[in-house]
């Protein structure tokens, strides 16, 4: 990342924002995986929005919280959604809320969450743009802009599921 000096990277490393392999003795060149590079670009974007080191630590903890179950991945959710961008050309966003909680989701997932009123104000960062920067490729455009249309009954069902306001759900398939 051209705009990052080694001092900034050292500072972030000392504050636990990045964990990078530096050889057996802990010295020498840093070795970044693609996911490390995406995470570094996400940190750069968060800093542009004025996020403090402490708040980025909160965000990092959430992004890597499933690490124990999904070793060797350091960022399992970020990795999952990166695969959606690369393999299916999905538009994916990282949402950061005012309490520094995050949500990573596809455009359709986020639009659905908005439609049922389960998310408020947030900062949105395009994962597609971060990946395009890392891979130095043009924007990874979505293959389809299809939107799923739901009728009122389907919306009510999904709202009930999302808010866990149900005792039992019975689904009967047609055809």
C-alpha positions in Angstrom: 0.0 0.0 0.0 1.9 3.0 -1.3 0.6 5.6 1.3 1.7 3.5 4.3 5.1 4.1 5.7 7.0 1.4 7.6 6.5 3.5 10.7 2.7 3.4 10.4 2.8 -0.4 9.8 5.1 -0.8 12.8 2.7 1.2 14.9 -0.3 -0.8 13.8 1.7 -4.0 14.4 2.7 -2.9 17.9 -1.0 -2.1 18.7 -2.2 -5.5 17.6 -4.0 -4.3 14.4 -1.9 -6.6 12.2 -0.2 -9.9 12.8 2.4 -10.5 10.0 4.9 -13.3 9.5 8.4 -11.8 9.6 10.6 -15.0 9.5 11.7 -17.3 12.2 13.5 -14.7 14.3 10.7 -12.1 14.0 12.9 -9.8 11.8 13.2 -9.2 8.1 10.6 -8.6 5.4 6.9 -8.9 6.3 5.0 -11.5 4.4 1.3 -10.6 3.7 -1.4 -13.0 2.6 -4.1 -11.6 0.3 -6.4 -11.5 3.4 -3.8 -9.5 5.3 -3.6 -7.0 2.4 -7.4 -6.7 2.3 -7.4 -6.1 6.1 -4.7 -3.5 5.7 -6.7 -1.7 3.1 -9.8 -1.8 5.3 -7.7 -0.3 8.2 -6.7 2.5 5.8 -10.3 3.2 4.9 -11.4 3.1 8.6 -8.6 5.6 9.4 -9.9 7.9 6.6 -13.2 7.9 8.4 -11.5 8.9 11.6 -11.6 5.5 13.4 -9.2 5.4 16.3 -6.7 2.6 16.9 -8.8 1.4 19.8 -12.0 1.3 17.7 -10.2 -0.6 14.9 -9.1 -3.1 17.5 -12.8 -3.7 18.4 -13.5 -4.2 14.7 -10.6 -6.5 14.2 -11.8 -8.6 17.2 -15.2 -9.0 15.5 -13.7 -9.8 12.1 -11.5 -12.5 13.5 -13.7 -13.8 16.3 -14.4 -17.1 14.7 -10.7 -17.7 14.2 -10.5 -20.5 16.8 -13.1 -22.6 15.0 -11.8 -21.8 11.5 -8.1 -22.1 11.7 -5.9 -21.4 9.8 -7.9 -18.4 8.7 -7.4 -15.2 10.6 -10.4 -13.6 9.1 -13.0 -16.3 8.4 -16.0 -14.0 7.6 -13.9 -11.6 5.6 -12.5 -14.6 3.7 -16.0 -16.0 3.0 -17.3 -12.8 1.6 -14.1 -12.3 -0.4 -14.8 -15.6 -2.0 -18.3 -14.4 -3.0 -16.7 -11.3 -4.6 -14.1 -13.3 -6.5 -16.1 -16.3 -7.5 -19.6 -14.9 -8.0 -19.0 -11.2 -8.5 -21.3 -10.3 -5.6 -21.3 -6.7 -4.3 -20.2 -7.0 -0.7 -20.0 -4.2 1.9 -18.5 -3.9 5.4 -20.9 -1.8 7.5 -19.6 -0.1 10.6 -22.1 1.2 13.1 -21.7 4.1 15.6 -20.8 1.6 18.4 -18.1 0.1 16.1 -20.1 -3.1 15.6 -19.7 -4.4 12.1 -21.8 -6.4 9.6 -20.3 -7.8 6.4 -22.9 -8.7 3.8 -23.9 -8.8 0.2 -25.9 -6.0 -1.3 -29.0 -8.1 -1.2 -28.5 -9.1 2.5 -28.0 -5.5 3.4 -31.0 -4.3 1.4 -33.2 -6.9 3.1 -31.9 -5.9 6.6 -32.8 -2.3 5.7 -36.3 -3.3 4.5 -37.2 -5.0 7.7 -35.7 -2.2 9.8 -33.0 -4.1 11.5 -30.2 -1.7 10.8 -29.8 2.0 11.4 -27.1 4.4 10.3 -23.6 3.1 9.3 -20.5 3.7 7.3 -20.3 1.5 4.3 -17.0 0.3 2.7 -17.0 -1.7 -0.5 -15.2 -5.0 -0.2 -15.1 -5.2 -4.0 -13.1 -1.9 -4.1 -10.7 -3.2 -1.4 -10.1 -6.4 -3.3 -9.7 -4.5 -6.6 -7.0 -2.4 -5.0 -5.2 -5.4 -3.6 -5.3 -7.4 -6.9 -4.8 -4.2 -9.0 -7.7 -5.2 -11.2 -10.6 -3.1 -12.4 -13.7 -3.0 -10.2 -15.2 -6.5 -9.7 -18.6 -5.8 -11.0 -21.6 -7.9 -9.9 -22.7 -10.4 -12.6 -26.3 -9.6 -12.0 -28.3 -6.9 -10.4 -31.2 -9.2 -9.8 -33.2 -8.2 -6.8 -35.4 -10.6 -5.0 -39.0 -9.4 -4.7 -40.9 -10.5 -1.6 -44.6 -10.3 -1.1 -46.0 -8.9 2.2 -46.5 -12.4 3.7 -42.8 -13.4 2.9 -41.6 -10.1 4.4 -43.6 -10.7 7.6 -42.1 -14.3 7.9 -38.5 -13.1 7.4 -39.1 -10.3 9.9 -40.4 -12.8 12.4 -37.4 -15.1 11.9 -34.9 -12.2 12.1 -36.4 -10.9 15.4 -37.0 -14.4 16.8 -40.6 -13.6 17.4 -42.1 -17.0 16.6 -42.9 -20.2 18.4 -43.0 -22.4 15.3 -42.7 -22.0 11.6 -44.3 -24.5 9.1 -43.3 -24.2 5.5 -45.2 -25.9 2.8 -43.7 -26.0 -0.7 -45.8 -25.5 -3.8 -45.1 -27.7 -6.8 
